[in-house]
Amino acid sequence: MSEAIEGLPPAPPPKPPRDASAVIVFRRAASGLEVFWLEREQRLSFAGGFFAFPGGKVDPADAQVPVEGASGQAAQVLVTAARELFEETGLLIARGAQVDQTSLDALRTKVLEGGSFGEVLKARGLTLQANDFVPAGRWLTPPYLQVRFDARFFLVEAPANQQATVWPGELAAGEWIRPEDALGRWEEGSALLHPPNLNALRVMSRFTTVAQAAAELAAPPWCDDFTARHLEFQRGVHVVPLLTPTLPPATHTNAYVLGTKDLLIVDPGAPDDAECEKLVTVVRELMADGAVPRAVVLTHHHGDHTGGVKYVSEQLSLPVWAHALSAERVPVKVSRLLSDGEVLELDGPFPMRWRVLHTPGHATGHVCLIDERSKAGIVGDMVSSVSTIIIDPPEGDMAVYLKQLERLRELPLGALFPAHGPIVAHGVAKLEEYLTHRAWREAKVLEAVGSFSMPVGLEEVVPRAYDDVSAFIWPIAERNTVAILQKLVAEERVMVEAGKYRVA
């Protein structure tokens, strides 16, 4: 993305968080303590492809289910926890008559098909007890995400006579796993985690008693008002979203702090010093734990990626690195020119090697960074998870951009860390989606041009080629349309005469 275009309405404000519950469910196995975690389907709008604990949003009907030992909102969020745990894993934490596994499966099917959780419990003589659900902290989704939750966590020991299983739906998989092994998956980049779940696994890895674990879970580090200040979705990749003058629907640019001792700070884009101080604070907290920042790296020169580079580099006394084609277009001196194929080595307890890829098309000096171990990609404006990327001629070149997308798709990529929007767990699938969408949009533009019997201008092409989006997006869409038409002209599929276009 580039800087915001005048005349466009601002992006809508974030919605208030929805009440939700989550359950850290554990069992004592021969190999040690295990927790049951889930892999969320990639298609989900919130945390798609991430690993998490059972949970979900509060249903108004949950308020009608009685809980012995609790009332009001405390009871409602507990009912949500019990219901979501049952729906997602089949584990039913309730007191009363014993229910065999076959009957549990039948009850679960009934609830999943829309039956009342409260009526199911009542019909079998079962009751929920507050003592079975130990409060284990509260977490608020940060305000820059459009989907937000105010989640109460509970610590629950699984019944010995029940089996936890995942049925097809919103979840891709689920399994019992030792917390240490789950953290190993996170370290290698094969399991992305949001802060509440990362914190839970760390606490459960040193479990001694329920009381000890619950106390630690209720007081997580690096949190302000129940909101995480450090977002380390993968080991050595911290995300710090900063408010920037970018294009809607995005409102923020993700700055990244890479490394476990040696640190690189990527794309401090906020022009406001106070906003950039959020990033500086995170870096200084890492420095207090022994980290050493080495440089600020810029993926490209656009203002929503470089607006805070002067402030951050001066506050932390850091040099700035960028590609040669970006170096003369940023507001500070660039001391190291990055080139395609070179490797940036970061020492630390978890050493990292980030390979530089020169990926023009959106901007001539655009670069991506690929971690050689996990295959994670810091992809700047090659991909956004909230919209498509604007290719804005004359610098933007659609043919070059598509070639670079294809280049990235051929790599064995893991997660993608874009400049705008949430992290993408399955990178190659997202690149395939992007390429498919670009081909579809190109076909729409070609069809729009061909639908007229005479040469036409952009003002006639855009409404037909972008009839699937709101008209307020058309000023942005016009720039993409120009890029597509230039590609089609170069391929001799469209002719241009005096600023008008016709199918060749």
Secondary structure by P-SEA (a helix, b strand, c coil): cccccccccccccccccccbbbbbccccccccbbbbbbbccccccccccccccccbbbbcccccccccccccaaaaaaaaaaaaaaacccccccccccccaaaaaaaaaaaaacccaaaaaaaabbbbbccccccccccccccccccccbbbbbbbbccccbbbbbccccccbbbbbcaaaaaaaaaaccccccaaaaaaaaaaaacccaaaaaaaaaccccccccccccccccccbbbbbbbccccccccbbbbbbbcccbbbbccccccccccaaaaaaaaaaaaaacccccbbbbcccccccccaaaaaaaaabbbbbbcccccccccccccccccccbbbbbbccbbbbbbbbbccccccbbbbbbccccccccccccccccbbbbbccccccaaaaaaaaaaaaaccccccccccccccccaaaaaaaaaaaaaaaaaaaaaaaacccccccaaaaaaaaaccccccaaaaaaaaaaaaaaaaaaaccccccccccccc
